[in-house]
Amino acid sequence: MKLGVYGLGRFGAFWASRLADFTDVVAYSRTPKSGIDSRIELVSEDKLVDCDAVVLCVAISAMEDVVRRLAGRLKPGALVMDTCSVKVYPVSVMKRLLPESIQILGTHPMFGPDSGRNGITGLPLVYSPVRTDASADSFFRDLFNSMRLQLVEMSPDEHDKSAAYTQGITHFLGRVLQDLHLEPSPMATLGYSKLLEIIEQTCNDPEQLFLDLQRYNPHTHEMRESLKSSLDRFMTKLKEVPGLPA
């Protein structure tokens, strides 16, 4: 099966290269790219839509525009897979805009160019089949198992409830810690070094990803309110300590 990767940003280029280790991959990017894996043929949008499966590696906020562009041009029986960090929103967009003849698979690789730079063996990939035939489902399960990923099957809503904390809070705290301008130190504890790693792993991504995670996951508002409540509780507790400066 030939895969067409749509979008060669940081994650798209990384994911296309990992997929090319196991199957035939072509790719399309709206802006010129250099340094792309030489195994990946860069093609036009018109050629990409002829692929058996199109893997969307675009910003969450760009999903609707991209799916609209592709909807009437894909060949019957083709599969469209998203890789977004939220699942309810992109799946709803694909179900609403793609013809019934097009298969739909929601995925979320729970890693990226930074966390996966030393290999992706054993890392989780969320797998949410929406409208897939047995052949396509078998192909992608076999592909991801061949990549030695940990396949985690769940519904889009289950994903978003969990991701609000497993990913949403991480990116939120990463941006907060970056705003504090924390620096490496020769007396850094292991815990402090881990905080710097959170900044590195989250703030190398475009700020748009952070904003989209907070906007398009319906459960991140609850996460932010819970986080604020916890911070307020501990600030109040400290105010009750005798002699502690206000």
Stockholm file with secondary structure:
# STOCKHOLM 1.0

chainA/1-246         MKLGVYGLGRFGAFWASRLADFTDVVAYSRTPKSGIDSRIELVSEDKLVDCDAVVLCVAISAMEDVVRRLAGRLKPGALVMDTCSVKVYPVSVMKRLLPESIQILGTHPMFGPDSGRNGITGLPLVYSPVRTDASADSFFRDLFNSMRLQLVEMSPDEHDKSAAYTQGITHFLGRVLQDLHLEPSPMATLGYSKLLEIIEQTCNDPEQLFLDLQRYNPHTHEMRESLKSSLDRFMTKLKEVPGLPA
#=GR chainA/1-246 SS CCEEEECCSHHHHHHHHHHHTTSCEEEECSSCCCSCCTTSEECCHHHHTTSSEEEECSCGGGHHHHHHHHHTTSCTTCEEEECCSCSHHHHHHHHHHSCTTSEEEEEEESCCTTTTTTCCTTCEEEEEEEECCHHHHHHHHHHHHHTTCEEEECCHHHHHHHHIIIIIHHHHHHHHHHHTTCCCCTTCCHHHHHHHHHHHHHHTSCHHHHHHHHHHCTTHHHHHHHHHHHHHHHHHHHHTSTTCCC
#=GC SS_cons         CCEEEECCSHHHHHHHHHHHTTSCEEEECSSCCCSCCTTSEECCHHHHTTSSEEEECSCGGGHHHHHHHHHTTSCTTCEEEECCSCSHHHHHHHHHHSCTTSEEEEEEESCCTTTTTTCCTTCEEEEEEEECCHHHHHHHHHHHHHTTCEEEECCHHHHHHHHIIIIIHHHHHHHHHHHTTCCCCTTCCHHHHHHHHHHHHHHTSCHHHHHHHHHHCTTHHHHHHHHHHHHHHHHHHHHTSTTCCC
//
